[in-house]
Amino acid sequence: MTSGNIRLVLLGAPGAGKGTQSEGISKSYNIPHISTGDIMRKAVADKTELGLKIKSIMDSGALVPDAMVIDVIRARFAKPDCQNGFLLDGFPRTVAQAEALDSMLKELSTPLTHIIELDVPDNILIERLLGRGKASGRSDDTKEVIESRLKTYHEQTAPVANFYSKSNRLTKISGTASVETISKNINDILKKGVGA
Ligand code: AMP
């Protein structure tokens, strides 16, 4: 498997399957899977300064302020494993984050190579998230918080797909097929090569 130099953003609502797909892509292409949700859940669990500030925001299903999340990403990009490329999962979640990401990567002369959106209707998302909440005990996978996260998604994150679509960088695929089929579809897009 060639490692290539893939710098991928995986977009999609909570429960669209970004995390599941990210695991496989990260292994196949030998690139780090960067999930801002995972990084910030760890900060909360470790009770770091950042974690203490964001716990109640995360528990409510709202978004952590852009400046804090952008700092998290900037620090993550500075780690040596990002030299090979990366996969972003759960970031950017606002147009301001997408713009900050573009300018950070411009400075590094390493623009995004692929932006893929997993499209899943709300009723299926709710079913999946309720199931995940039962299985994992994630504190934000309860019915009330799920509804709030989907509202946040439609209001603040859906415009991010438009932002990329306007500059012809977005590839949208259905996220309702089997994990294997979606994985094959993503691989086909990634194999087409950088910027294809
Ligand atoms: P996730 O695991 O990606 O669903 O993220 C869980 C929670 O972390 C979200 O509901 C937000 O509170 C917070 N979060 C994760 N990524 C971001 C981001 N890029 N911008 C703002 N908040 C975020």
Boltz pocket constraint, residues with backbone or C-beta under 6 A from the ligand:
constraints:
  - pocket:
      binder: B
      contacts: [[A, 14], [A, 36], [A, 37], [A, 38], [A, 40], [A, 57], [A, 58], [A, 59], [A, 61], [A, 62], [A, 63], [A, 64], [A, 65], [A, 69], [A, 89], [A, 90], [A, 91], [A, 92], [A, 93], [A, 94], [A, 97], [A, 140], [A, 149]]
      max_distance: 6.0
